[in-house]
Amino acid sequence: MKKVFTCCTLAILLSVLGTPAPASDVFKEQRWAAQIRDGLLTGEVRTLAANGREFLAIYTPVPGYKIRGGVVLLHGMGAHPDWPDVISPLRRELPESGWATLSLQLPVLPNDARPEEYLALFPEASARIDAGIKQLQQLGIKNIVIVGHSLGAAMAAHFLAEKPQGYVALRAFVGIGMSSWPGAAADAPAALAKITLPVLDLYGSQDLTGVLGSAKARARAAREANNRDYRQVKIPGADHFFRGLDSTLVKRVASWLTRTAPGVQLR
């Protein structure tokens, strides 16, 4: 059964942040990396490094010679860069609309880890996001955006709110299934209040309680940031994983990116 990142599980944030930060489960990452390498049909496996540690990414180029830009793609809790829900459809299909994708393996914990323990992995996630941005730049891609789902969206929002080195290279952010955990590093409204990039806040009408319940707070935070390029879209009938609505998800993301961060370059 998949784990979901719910607001009630994060009540002990302060005590978690007061303990030494756990490292990602390297053996779990290695198992998934082996499985992905053996079964990958679309895209290219890349090995990146952050904070002295290697991690897997999947680069899926744009067919043809014209490219709109590149997407740093971030999965949800306990998942991997070719996760079948949300991530794999975006990874494989956005290139058809001119957007190359670089799907990153974010830090993960053992299966028995509590969801709130993931909060201590946010700094490690930020380092990997920065490495992903640099990888796209090294590939000659200039128009770069971030697309994150669930915990990946929270990690992306935190990265953007902190405005580290790689921030200046980014053009837009798509957060899919963002939630709210007051006082936490993963608090989407608090992060959105600091983000001035164009933002697409995308979620489903049947999404998780934490996502639905914080929708107004997220929109209010964007207004406080005076972000005129913030747009919130609720997809009728969609759950947190957009099951059965992959094509709708991809079309929504691709069309918004193309309008918001236009730019075509020759490879």
Secondary structure, DSSP 8 states (H G I E B T S, - for coil): ------GGGGTTHHHHHTS------HHHHHHHHHHHHHH--SSEEEEEEETTEEEEEEEE--SSSEE-EEEEEE--TT--TT-TTTHHHHHHHGGGGTEEEEEE------TT--GGGGGGGHHHHHHHHHHHHHHHHHTT---EEEEEETHHHHHHHHHHHH--GGGGGEEEEEEES----TTSTT-HHHHHTT--S-EEEEEEEE--HHHHHTHHHHHHHHHHTT-TTEEEEEEEEEETT-TT-HHHHHHHHHHHHHHHS---EE-
